[in-house]
């Protein structure tokens, strides 16, 4: 089961909101930490006045959604409803996300198609039905990041015995350069099932930014495959322990 991870800020704009957080937070923290599936929950003040850092981790989507339902109807939910929240949530992808995933995927891969002069890249030609089928496959794990409800990044992993094939790492064009791809790559080991020992991926030889990212995240070149017009560069790393 893939964990759900929320991070971000709670932003108060006046003394009344600050007082509400300080009054209601102790009970909210205690109740949340006691919930089934809550792995960790931290809300702590930052050096910026009126701003709290929020970090939550739940065992899965069901536990996270149950928490949100409980919190919304609690004294905390009612008392802080008007306070600003700037959150990102990393969670497993389901078929319900397929339309948004395909939109982000197509937008993100246009630049790759231009770099390689290839508008027939599979991420651009994949249909919605094909993507839904992929997300239904029990051998596939999808992860996405949402910022204030909007899907902005995604990746998929296909398990083949002791190898996880990582593909379709995509970030919405207007959110690129903010570390979202690195965040998803760093989360891979959290979701790998037992028995998987190696992660493999590939990208086009002209995707220099992607190659730098993968190498920085510990992937090493293992081979090249010529497609006729350009090479595909295959990279891999071993699973990280701990």
N, C-alpha and C positions, 0 to 999 in steps of 0.2 A: 504494500500500500504506500502511495506517495504522499508525503506530508504536505500540508498547506502552510505557507509562511507569509505572514503579513508584516510589513514594516512601513513606518512613516511618521507623520507628525500630527499631533492634536494642537490646534492653534486657537488660543483665546485672544479676544480683542478688547476685553474690558475686565475690570475688577470683579464684576458679578460672575462672569464665566470662570475666572480663575478660582473664585471661592467655591463654585459648584463642583469643579474638578477636585479640589482639595477635600471637600466634604464627602463626595460620593465615591471617590476612587478606592479607599481602603476596602469597602464592602465589595465593590465590583472586582477588585483584584482577587480577593479571597474566594468569591463565588466562582470566578473563571478558573482559577487554579484547581478547584475541586471538581470541575466538569470532567466527565469521561472523555478521553482523547486529547485533553490539553497537555501538551508536552512542555511548554514554557509560556509565560506571559509576563511581560515587563512594561510598565509605563513609568517613565522617569523624567523629571524636569531637565531641561537643557539650559545652557547659559543664556539663551535668548528668553527674555521675560515673556511669560504666558504661553510658552511652547513646551510641550511634552513629547518625548520620543516614545513611540509605541512599537513593540516587537512581540509578535504572537507566533506560536507554532502549534499546529494541531495534527493529529495522527492521520487525518484524511478529510475528504470533502464533507462527509456526513457529520463528523464531529465539529468541523468549522461552521457549517450551516446551522447546526443545533445551537452552537454558541451565539451566533448572530441573532437567531430568533429569541433566545432567552434574554440577551443583552438589550435588544430593541424594546422589549416589554418591561424591562426592569427600571428601578429608580434611576440608575445610571443612564439608560437609554433615553428616558423622558427628560431627565435633568440636563443632559448635554446635547440634546438634539440640534440645537442651534449653533453649536461650536464647530468651527471649520476642521475638516479632516483632509489630509493629503497623504493617501495611502497607496501602496502598491501591494499586490497579492500574487504570490507564485503558487500555482495550483495545478493539479492534473487536468489535462484536456479531455473533454468528452465529445460525443457526437453533437451535442447542443452547441458546441463552440465552432463547429466546422465552417460555417459561413464566414465568421470573423477571421478564422485561421487562414482560409483561402484568400480573403481580401488582403490581409497583411502579407501573405506569402507572395502573391502576384505583384504587389507594390514593391516589395523588397527585392525581388529578383529581376526587375527591369534593368537595374544598373549592372547586374551580372550578365544579362543578355547583351547589353551594349558592349561591355568589356570584351566579350568573347564572340561578338557578331553572330549570335545564335538565339533567335527568337523562339526556337523550338525546345528550349530547356524544359525538362519534365516538370519543375515547379510552376512553370507558366502554363503548361498545357493540361495539368491535372484537373479533372472535373470534380464537382462537389460530391457526386456519388462515389467516386474513387476515394476521395478524402474521408468520407464517412465510413467507407469500408475499411480503410486503414486504421481509423481510430477505434473501430469495433474489434480489430484483430487483437486477441489476447497476447500476442507476441510483441505488441507495440505499446510503448509508454509515451504519452505526450505531456509536455509541460508548457504552461503559458504564464505570462506576467500581465496583470491588469493594473492600470493606473487609474484610480478613481472610477473603476468600472469598465474602462476601455481596454480591450486586448491590444497590447503594444509589442509583444515579443512571444515567440513560440519555438519549440524544438521537438523533434520526435526521435525515439530510440527503438530500434527493432532488435529483439533478442534472437540470436542464432547460436544455440549451444552456449559456449563460454565467451562469446563475443557479442557486444552491443554495437550495432551500427548506428551512428549518430547522423542525422540528416535534417534538412529543412530548417536549419537555424535561421530564423528570420526576425528582423526588427523593423517596425514601421519607419519609413524614411524620416519622418519628422522627429523621431526619438532616437535615432542612431547617434553614436558617439557619447552616450551617457552610461555605458557600462552594463546595459541590459543583456547583451550577448554574453559577456563575461559572467554575469550572474547565473544565467542558465547553464553555461558550461561548468561552472563551479558546483552546481546542484546535481550534476549527473550521478555522482557516487551515492548521493542520498537515496536515489530511487532504483538503483540497480538491484535485481533479485540475487539471491545467493547462487553461487556457481559461475557468475559472470566475472571473468578475469581481465578482459581487455576491451577497450573502446576504440573503434575505428571510425574514420570519416574521410570524405574527400571534397575537394573544391577545384575549380578551374585554375590553371596556371597563371592567369592574368588577375586573379583575385588577391592582389598583394596584401591588402588590409586584412582579409580573412586569414591568409597564411601567417601573417605576423601574430594575429590573435591566437590562432591555434598553437603555434609554437610557444608563445608566451604562457599558454595554459598547460604546457607539458607534453604536447603532441609532437612526435618526431616523424619526419618523412620516411616512408617505407617503400614506395614504388611510384612509378608514373605509368599511365596508360594513355596512349595516343588515340584520339577520337577521329583523327583525320585533319581537323582544322586547329586543334589545340590539345594540350595534355591535361588529363585529370591527375591531380596530385593526391595520393593517398597518404594519410597520416594515422598514427595510432599511439596509444599510451596504455600502460597497465593500470588496473584498478588501484585506487589509493586505499590503503588500509586505515582503520580508525575512522 
